[in-house]
Amino acid sequence: MIPVPSPEIRPSPMCRGRQTSWQPLADLIRLRNQSGTLLLLWPTLWSLVLASEGHPSLTLLAVFVVGSFLMRSVGVVFNDLADRSFDRQVARTKTRPLASGALSTQASLVTAFLLLSASAGLLYFLNRLALLLSPMAFLLAVLYPFSKRFVQIPQAVLGIAFGWGAVMAWAAVRNHLDFPVWFLYAGTICWALGYDTIYALQDRDDDARIGVKSSAIYFGPRTWLAVACFFAGTLTMIGAAGWLTGLGPTFYAMLAGAAWTMSRQVRLLRGPVSQPIAFALFKQHVWIGMAILVGIWAGVLLP
């Protein structure tokens, strides 16, 4: 029996036009991949839950969830604007909308403006201290893409940016900043240094060739040891925040689970790491961040 091929179904001209118009914008803000949003959101929620003693305001919860999505989207737009000439020379990033020419610089700037305008609207729901802290979030989002040209370890700048949400969340709840939030902030910086160093392993050869700086290049064969130190700092700082706020044993159990996963990653980093493996290890941190959040929430409610 000769198989008869099914007729090819083509989208209508209207559908093709809609895809052409909106798909590059969706790709620009990484709409289909929200790992970055979650990695920004988790430390913010750690702080929000801890500061509110396990009972965060629904309004603040919504503000910081939406704000994390918007500010991460702003960050990747600025990143692609700054790196479009570099992205064309890297196999993994050469198909990004700005690098490939699928989207214009003007359209990207308009997108960034609209996202920032929406973010600014959320400030209405925050108190004075959180409002005063908010310009730093914008400054860090703009600064990070350019840090890759001048700073040997730009992942530190990313950590400073991603941790700022935790500082703002604490301020939004308590209207002042206590010692525990600074430990959370330091832990978030260390965490970002660790997981983004793993992420940078994907492009280490291309980055070295075109002159982009990264911790994966800087530490070279000792990358595994640097990541181990970053993760040790993460666990120590977050653990200290939990101790200062009197969290229960469930928190430390979840932190021990995170420590086991991190130690397993470090062992893998001692050998050759392919691009897919590096990305898979990076993605595991979405679950690590969520596990720590569950541990903090349970540690507050079950002392």
C-alpha positions in Angstrom: 0.0 0.0 0.0 1.5 3.4 -1.0 1.1 6.0 1.7 -0.7 9.1 0.5 0.9 12.3 2.0 -1.6 14.5 3.8 -2.1 17.9 2.3 0.1 20.6 3.6 -1.9 23.1 5.8 -0.7 26.6 5.3 -1.6 29.5 7.6 -3.8 32.1 6.1 -2.1 35.4 5.1 -3.7 37.1 8.1 -2.1 34.5 10.5 1.3 34.8 8.7 1.2 38.6 9.1 0.3 38.3 12.8 3.2 35.9 13.4 5.6 38.1 11.6 4.5 41.1 13.7 4.4 39.6 17.2 6.7 36.6 17.2 10.0 38.7 17.2 8.6 40.8 20.1 7.8 37.6 22.0 11.2 36.3 21.4 12.8 39.6 22.4 11.4 39.4 25.9 11.9 35.6 26.1 8.1 35.0 26.5 8.4 31.3 26.0 11.3 31.0 28.5 10.6 32.5 31.9 13.5 30.9 33.8 15.1 34.4 34.2 11.8 35.8 35.6 11.6 33.1 38.2 15.3 33.5 39.2 14.5 37.1 39.8 11.2 36.4 41.5 12.3 33.7 44.0 14.6 35.9 46.1 12.0 38.7 46.1 9.4 36.3 47.5 11.9 34.9 50.0 12.2 38.4 51.4 8.5 39.2 51.1 7.5 36.0 53.0 10.2 36.4 55.6 9.4 40.1 56.2 5.7 39.5 56.5 6.2 36.5 58.8 4.5 34.2 56.3 1.5 36.3 55.6 2.3 38.6 52.6 -0.2 41.1 51.4 -1.9 39.8 48.2 -1.4 43.3 46.7 2.3 43.2 47.3 2.5 39.6 46.1 0.9 40.6 42.8 3.0 43.8 42.5 6.3 41.9 42.9 5.2 38.9 40.7 4.2 41.3 37.8 7.2 43.6 38.5 9.6 40.7 38.2 8.2 39.8 34.8 8.3 43.4 33.6 11.8 44.2 34.9 13.3 40.9 33.6 11.7 41.7 30.2 13.3 45.2 30.4 16.6 43.7 31.2 16.7 41.3 28.3 15.6 44.0 25.9 18.5 46.2 27.0 20.8 43.2 27.0 20.0 42.5 23.3 20.3 46.1 22.3 23.7 46.3 23.9 24.9 42.9 22.6 23.4 42.7 19.1 26.8 43.0 17.4 28.2 40.3 19.7 25.2 38.1 19.4 25.7 37.8 15.6 29.0 36.1 16.3 27.8 33.5 18.8 26.1 30.4 17.6 23.5 30.2 20.4 22.4 33.9 20.1 22.7 34.7 16.4 19.0 34.1 15.8 17.8 36.6 18.4 15.5 39.2 16.9 17.9 42.1 17.0 21.0 40.1 16.0 19.1 38.5 13.0 17.4 41.7 11.9 13.9 40.4 12.5 13.3 43.4 14.8 14.4 47.0 14.5 16.2 49.0 17.2 13.4 51.5 17.2 10.8 48.8 17.9 12.9 47.4 20.8 13.3 50.8 22.3 9.5 51.4 22.2 9.0 47.9 23.8 11.4 48.9 26.6 9.6 52.2 27.2 6.2 50.5 27.4 7.6 47.9 29.8 9.2 50.6 32.0 6.0 52.6 32.0 4.0 49.6 33.2 6.7 49.0 35.9 6.4 52.6 37.0 2.7 52.2 37.4 3.3 49.5 40.1 5.2 52.0 42.3 1.8 53.5 43.2 1.2 50.5 45.5 4.6 50.8 47.4 5.5 52.8 50.4 8.0 55.7 50.4 11.1 53.7 51.2 10.5 51.1 48.5 9.7 54.0 46.1 13.1 55.6 46.9 14.9 52.3 46.3 13.2 51.7 42.9 15.5 53.8 40.7 18.4 51.5 41.5 16.5 48.6 39.9 16.3 50.5 36.6 20.0 51.5 36.8 21.2 48.0 37.4 19.1 46.6 34.6 20.7 49.1 32.2 24.2 48.7 33.7 24.5 44.9 33.5 24.7 44.4 29.7 27.6 46.9 29.5 29.5 45.4 32.4 30.4 42.4 30.2 32.8 44.8 28.4 34.6 46.1 31.4 34.2 43.8 34.4 36.0 40.5 34.6 33.1 38.9 36.5 29.9 40.6 35.2 27.9 37.9 36.9 28.4 39.8 40.1 26.6 42.8 38.6 23.7 40.4 37.6 23.6 39.2 41.2 23.4 42.8 42.6 20.6 43.5 40.1 18.6 40.3 40.8 19.0 40.7 44.6 17.6 44.2 44.6 14.0 42.9 44.4 14.6 41.3 47.8 15.6 44.6 49.3 12.6 46.4 47.9 10.2 43.7 49.0 11.5 43.9 52.6 11.2 47.7 52.5 7.7 47.4 51.1 6.5 45.3 54.0 8.4 46.8 57.0 9.3 50.3 55.8 12.8 49.8 57.1 15.7 47.5 56.4 16.9 45.0 59.0 20.0 42.7 59.1 18.3 39.6 57.7 17.5 41.2 54.4 21.2 42.0 53.8 22.0 38.4 54.4 19.3 37.4 51.8 20.8 40.0 49.5 24.3 38.6 49.8 23.0 35.1 49.4 21.2 36.1 46.2 24.4 37.7 44.8 26.3 34.5 45.5 23.6 32.4 44.0 23.5 34.4 40.8 27.3 34.2 40.6 27.0 30.4 40.8 24.2 29.7 38.4 25.1 32.4 35.8 28.7 31.1 35.8 27.3 27.7 34.8 25.1 29.4 32.2 28.2 31.2 30.8 29.9 27.9 30.1 27.6 27.6 27.1 29.4 30.4 25.3 32.8 30.4 26.9 34.7 29.7 23.6 32.7 32.2 21.6 33.0 34.9 24.3 36.7 34.5 24.6 37.0 34.8 20.8 35.0 38.0 20.5 36.2 39.7 23.7 33.2 39.4 26.0 34.2 38.9 29.7 32.6 36.3 31.9 33.3 34.4 35.1 33.5 31.2 33.1 36.5 32.6 31.2 38.0 34.3 34.2 38.2 31.2 36.4 39.0 28.8 33.5 39.7 25.3 34.7 39.0 26.3 38.3 35.4 27.2 37.4 34.1 24.3 39.5 35.9 25.5 42.6 34.6 29.1 42.1 31.0 27.8 41.7 31.5 25.7 44.9 32.6 28.8 46.8 29.6 30.8 45.4 27.1 28.1 46.4 28.7 27.8 49.9 28.2 31.6 50.3 24.6 31.2 49.1 23.8 28.6 51.7 25.6 30.3 54.5 24.0 33.7 53.9 20.5 32.4 53.4 20.9 30.1 56.4 22.0 33.1 58.5 18.9 35.0 57.5 16.8 32.1 58.6 18.6 31.8 61.9 18.2 35.5 62.6 14.5 35.3 62.0 14.0 32.1 64.0 12.9 29.8 61.1 11.9 26.2 62.0 13.6 23.0 61.0 11.7 22.6 57.8 13.6 25.5 56.4 17.0 23.8 57.1 15.7 20.6 55.6 14.9 22.3 52.4 18.3 24.2 52.5 20.0 20.8 52.9 18.2 19.5 49.8 19.4 22.6 47.9 22.9 22.0 49.2 22.9 18.4 47.9 21.8 19.5 44.4 24.4 22.2 44.3 27.2 19.8 45.4 26.1 17.4 42.7 26.4 20.2 40.1 29.9 21.0 41.3 31.0 17.4 40.9 29.7 17.4 37.3 31.6 20.7 36.6 34.9 19.0 37.4 34.6 17.2 34.1 33.8 18.3 30.6 30.5 20.1 30.4 28.6 20.3 27.1 26.3 23.2 26.2 23.1 21.1 26.8 24.4 19.9 30.2 25.3 23.5 31.2 21.9 24.7 30.3 20.2 21.8 32.1 22.2 22.6 35.3 21.3 26.2 35.1 17.6 25.4 34.7 17.7 23.3 37.9 18.1 26.5 39.9 14.5 27.5 39.1 13.5 24.5 41.3 16.2 25.2 43.9 14.8 28.7 44.3 11.3 27.4 44.6 12.4 24.8 47.2 14.1 27.5 49.3 10.9 29.6 49.1 8.8 26.6 50.4 11.3 26.1 53.1 11.2 29.7 54.3 7.4 29.7 54.2 7.2 26.4 56.1 9.9 27.5 58.5 7.9 30.7 59.4 4.6 28.9 59.8 6.0 25.7 61.5 8.6 27.0 63.9 
